[in-house]
Amino acid sequence: MKINVSIVEDDSQVRKLLVGWINGAEGFQCVGEHPSGSHAVKNLLRNEPDVVLMDINLGGMTGVECVRQIKPQLPDTQFIMLTVYEDADHIFEALQAGATGYLLKETQCAELMAAIREVHQGGSPMTPNIARKLVRAFQRNSASANSMTELSIREREVLDLLAQGYLYKEIAAALQIRQPTVATYLRRIYEKLHVQSRSEAIARMAHMPIKSDAPRIPVRA
């Protein structure tokens, strides 16, 4: 049986090229082509394709949002994102939305057909460079989690108040410590989290919520 593929791509030339590649390859057939995310949301369900090639950077509704809306209705359909982006944020966002594969648009015909077959058989195709970036991102997140566990209860309290927008003198007053002591705690926090600024420390906290037995001090009005 042939693998049924649908394409969501707003560039007509790229879409035509992909249709030609799929219909010209043995064991594949294109059962639908969609020029926008909204068009795909309205019409893609009719064909129930095995695999969808999704442009991540669609005009209007993004490819990620398109996958997020369609995937619950087609749980057995696999989505491969085609993109020019290699950064971890785009990769994570696409995977969280329900995508199974993530390939660069510069991928050649033979590689793309192999990726479609791989995802249809239960794999998760990614170009090697993207796979390495994903591994590094997981490693960084793991390191962040380990760093958070190294913070003392008082250091967590200081960072928590910092994230709420408190000034150094207000943190000192809230925790009944001297202002220079707050600065000392912050230096230790930066060292343990391997960051160099307040914003970086708060960003780490946002990705790894802090758990503390101490009561949370409410945000200022």
N, C-alpha and C positions, 0 to 999 in steps of 0.2 A: 504493500500500500504506500502511496505517496504521502509525504509530509506536507500538510496544508499550511501555507504561510501567508500572513497578512502584513502589510507595510503601512506604517504611519510616518509620513515624511512630507514636510511642506515645500521642499525644493523639488520642483517638477522634474528637473533633469536627473537628480539623484534618485528620485522615485522610479523614473523610467528605467534607469540603469539597474536598480535592484530587481525590478520586475523581470527584466531580461535575463539577469543572472539566475534567478530562481526558476523561471520557466524553461531555461536552457539547460538546467542541470537534471540529470537522471535521478528520479526518486523524489522530486520536489514539484510543487505547483503553487502559484500565487492565487489565492482565493479572494483577495481584497486589497485595495490600495486606498489610502485615506490622506487627504491633503492637510488635515488639521486634527488637533486633539478632540475638538467638539464633534467633528464629523465621525471620528472613530468611536466616540462614546455612543453616538446615535445609531451607527450602522455596523460596527464590527461584530456585535453579538450574533448577527444573522448567520454568519459563516462558521462560527465556532472554530477558529483556526487552531492548529496544534501549537504553532509558534508565531509570535508577533515581533517584527523588527520595529523598534520604536525610537524615533529621533528624540533625544532628550531636550533639545533646544527649539521646540516648536514655538511659532508665534501664537500669542494668546494663551490658551491652556498649555502648560508645559507637558513634556513627555512623562515626567514623574507623576504629575497630578492625573494624567490620563490613565496611567497604569493603576494608580491608587483607586480610581473609580471603576475600572473595568475588571480588575483581578478578582474581587469578591464574587462577581457574576460569572466568571470563567475560571474557576480554581484550577482546572487541569491544563489551561493554556499557559505556555511559558513565554516570558517576555525577555527579549534581548535588547538592551539599550545600545544605540549607535550614537557616538558622541565625539566631540573634539576635546572634551574635558577629561583631565586625568587626576584632578584633585580628590582627596579622600572624602570631602564633604558631599560632592556630587555622587560619588560611588555609594556612600552609606545611605544617602537620601533615596537613591534609586532602589537599592536592595530592600530598604525598609518599606518602600511602597509596594514591593512584590515582584520586582525584576529578578531574574535568575542568572542572566549573563550581562556582561558589560564590555563592549568592544569599541575600539576607535574607528572612526569613519574611513580611515586610510587602510583598513583591513582589506586584503585582496579577496577575489571571488572564491578561490578554492578554500581559503581559511574560513570565510563566512559560511560556506556550505557545510564545512566540517563542524563549525560551531553550532549551526542549526541542528545538525544530526546529533551532536553531543548533548545539547540541552533537551532534545526530544527523548533521549535515552536516559535522562536523569542527571546529567552533568551540569556544571555551572561554568561555561566558557568565559575566559577573560584573557586579554592580551597579557603577556608576561610582565610588561612594565606596570600595568594596572594592578595585577596580582601582587607584585612587590610592594606597591604603594599601600595596598589594603593590609598586607601583613605588617608593614611598618606602623600603620595607624593603630592596629590592634595592639602592637607592642607598646606604643606610646600610651594608649589608654590603660593598659595593664600597669605600666610604670606609674601613671598618675594615681591609680587605685592604691598601689603599694605605698606611694608617698603620703597619701591621705591617712593611711592607718598609722603612720609614724608621728602624726601630730598629737600633742598632748591635749587633754581636755581644755585647758586654758587657752592653748593656741587655737583650738577649734572655735572657742567662744569669741576670741578676738577676730578671727577670719569671718565668722558669721556676722558679727556686728559691722565689720568693714563692708561686707556685701550688702548690708541693709542701708548703707550710706552714712554711717556714723563717722564723725571726725575723730582724730586721735584723742583730743581732750574729752570728747563725749564717751569714747570707749573707756578711757581711764576712769571717768566718773561712774559709768555704769557697772564696771567691774571692781571699783574701789581700789584702784592701783594708780601709781604715778604715771604721768605721760611718757617719761623716758623709758619706763618699763614696757609700755605699749610698743614703742619703737623697737625695743629689744626682741619682743615676741614676733614682730613682723619680720625682722631680719632672719630669725630662725625659721619662720614659715616659708619665706622666699628660698632659703637654702634647702629645706626639706622638699619643697615642691619643684625645685629647679626652675624658678621663675625670677624675673628681675623687676617686676612692677606690680602695683595694686591690681590693675586690670587683668593681668595674666593669672594672678592668684585667684581672683574672683571667677575667671573663666574656668579654671581647674575645678573650683568648688561647684560650679554649675553642672559640670559633667559628672561629678562624683559627689552627690549630696552628703553633707556632713551629719553624722549621727552623734548626738551628745546627750548625756543624762541630765545636763544642766538645763534649767528652764530657759525658754527662748525669750529674749527681751523684745518687746514689740517695736515695730518701726515707728519712727517719729511721725507725728501728724504734719 
